[in-house]
Structures are given as C-alpha cells and as structure tokens.
Amino acid sequence: MAKRIADAAQARGFTSSAAFIREAIEHELVQTDIATSRNDAEERVAATIEHLAKEVRRVHTAVQAHFAFSDALAKALFTCLPEPAGEVYTQAAARAQYRYERFLRSVGMGIDGDSRAALAELVDRIE
C-alpha cells in the first residue's frame, strides 16, 4: 500500500506521500459534503412534491363534493318542478334558456384564468 501511495504521489506531482494523502482525504470530505447536500436537496424536493400531491388530492375531493352537490340539486329540481302546459311550453323554455345564460354569465364572472375559458367553451357547446 505504501509503494502504491508513493508511486501515485510521484505520478501526480506531489512533493510527498503525506501531501498526496492529505489531498485525497480533502477530496473525499468535499465529495461527502456534496453528496450530503445533494441528498438534502432531494429530500426537500420529495417533501415538496408530497405536499403538492396532498393539496391536489384535497382539491380533487372538494371538486368531487361540489359536483355531487350540484348533481343532487339538479336531480331534485328536475324531479320536483312540473313541466309547463303545452301552449306555454315554448315561452317557458325560452325564458328558462335566458335565465340559464344569465346564470352561466354570473358563474363566469366569479371564475378566473383557465377556468373562465373552459366555461366559455362549455357555453359555446350549449349554444
């Protein structure tokens, strides 16, 4: 081992084996610090991703709850509201369409960003 150290020290231009050993130890310590820093950074990134995943799951659950509420409300309205009689059906349908469009505009005013574009697309599909 001593011969290998002496040969490596001489080949790499060190003045002594001790200088070579000191440099090797310093290099190892620096590499260990870099690896530790990298592991710490990876742990922070993983924790951030896990936090974001929890938030996405929470928002997803809230969206499902809102959808279920809206669905139940619509079913109750459709079940309990009577259809208008024959001659006033067309007029009632036109008024309902007008109220529905006002409702969608009102909803759209409360939405920002990409959701507003999605709602506009939905309105376009209905028309």
C-alpha positions as CSV (number, residue, x, y, z in Angstrom):
1,M,0.0,0.0,0.0
2,A,2.9,2.4,0.9
3,K,4.5,1.7,-2.5
4,R,1.2,2.4,-4.4
5,I,0.8,5.7,-2.4
6,A,4.3,6.8,-3.1
7,D,4.0,5.9,-6.9
8,A,0.7,7.7,-7.1
9,A,2.0,10.8,-5.3
10,Q,5.1,10.9,-7.6
11,A,2.9,10.4,-10.7
12,R,0.6,13.2,-9.8
13,G,3.3,15.7,-8.9
14,F,3.0,15.7,-5.1
15,T,6.2,16.5,-3.0
16,S,5.5,13.7,-0.6
17,S,3.1,10.8,0.2
18,A,1.7,12.8,3.1
19,A,0.7,15.7,0.8
20,F,-1.0,13.2,-1.5
21,I,-2.8,11.6,1.4
22,R,-4.0,15.0,2.7
23,E,-5.3,15.9,-0.7
24,A,-7.1,12.5,-1.0
25,I,-8.7,13.0,2.4
26,E,-9.8,16.6,1.5
27,H,-11.2,15.4,-1.8
28,E,-13.2,12.6,0.0
29,L,-14.5,15.1,2.6
30,V,-15.6,17.5,-0.2
31,Q,-17.3,14.7,-2.1
32,T,-19.1,13.6,1.1
33,D,-20.3,17.1,1.7
34,I,-21.6,17.4,-1.9
35,A,-23.3,14.0,-1.6
36,T,-24.9,15.1,1.7
37,S,-26.1,18.4,0.2
38,R,-27.5,16.6,-2.8
39,N,-29.3,14.1,-0.6
40,D,-30.7,17.0,1.5
41,A,-31.9,18.8,-1.7
42,E,-33.5,15.6,-3.0
43,E,-35.3,15.1,0.4
44,R,-36.6,18.7,0.2
45,V,-37.9,18.2,-3.4
46,A,-39.5,14.9,-2.4
47,A,-41.2,16.6,0.6
48,T,-42.4,19.4,-1.6
49,I,-43.8,17.0,-4.2
50,E,-45.6,15.0,-1.5
51,H,-47.1,18.3,-0.1
52,L,-48.3,19.3,-3.5
53,A,-49.8,15.8,-4.1
54,K,-51.7,16.1,-0.9
55,E,-53.0,19.5,-1.9
56,V,-54.1,18.1,-5.3
57,R,-55.9,15.3,-3.6
58,R,-57.7,17.7,-1.3
59,V,-58.8,19.9,-4.2
60,H,-59.9,16.9,-6.2
61,T,-62.0,15.8,-3.2
62,A,-63.5,19.2,-2.9
63,V,-64.3,19.3,-6.7
64,Q,-66.0,15.9,-6.4
65,A,-68.1,17.1,-3.4
66,H,-69.2,20.2,-5.4
67,F,-70.1,18.1,-8.4
68,A,-72.1,15.6,-6.2
69,F,-73.9,18.6,-4.6
70,S,-74.7,20.1,-8.0
71,D,-75.9,16.8,-9.4
72,A,-78.2,16.1,-6.4
73,L,-79.6,19.7,-6.6
74,A,-80.3,19.3,-10.3
75,K,-82.0,15.9,-9.8
76,A,-84.2,17.4,-7.1
77,L,-85.1,20.4,-9.3
78,F,-85.9,18.2,-12.3
79,T,-87.9,15.8,-10.1
80,C,-89.9,18.4,-8.3
81,L,-90.6,21.1,-10.9
82,P,-93.5,20.4,-13.2
83,E,-93.3,20.8,-16.9
84,P,-95.4,23.7,-18.3
85,A,-98.6,23.0,-20.2
86,G,-98.5,22.6,-24.0
87,E,-99.2,26.1,-25.3
88,V,-96.8,27.9,-22.8
89,Y,-94.0,25.4,-23.1
90,T,-92.1,27.2,-25.9
91,Q,-92.4,30.5,-24.0
92,A,-91.3,28.9,-20.7
93,A,-88.4,27.1,-22.5
94,A,-87.2,30.4,-24.0
95,R,-87.4,32.2,-20.6
96,A,-85.5,29.3,-19.0
97,Q,-82.8,29.4,-21.6
98,Y,-82.4,33.2,-21.0
99,R,-82.2,32.6,-17.2
100,Y,-79.7,29.8,-17.8
101,E,-77.5,32.0,-19.9
102,R,-77.6,34.8,-17.2
103,F,-76.7,32.1,-14.6
104,L,-73.7,31.0,-16.7
105,R,-72.5,34.6,-17.2
106,S,-72.8,35.1,-13.4
107,V,-70.8,32.0,-12.8
108,G,-68.2,33.1,-15.3
109,M,-67.7,36.4,-13.6
110,G,-66.7,34.6,-10.4
111,I,-64.1,32.4,-12.2
112,D,-60.5,33.5,-13.1
113,G,-57.9,32.2,-15.5
114,D,-58.2,28.9,-17.4
115,S,-61.5,28.1,-15.7
116,R,-63.1,31.0,-17.4
117,A,-62.0,29.8,-20.8
118,A,-63.3,26.3,-20.0
119,L,-66.7,27.8,-19.0
120,A,-66.8,29.9,-22.2
121,E,-66.2,26.7,-24.2
122,L,-69.0,25.0,-22.4
123,V,-71.4,27.8,-23.2
124,D,-70.4,27.7,-26.8
125,R,-71.1,24.0,-26.9
126,I,-74.6,24.5,-25.4
127,E,-75.5,27.2,-28.0
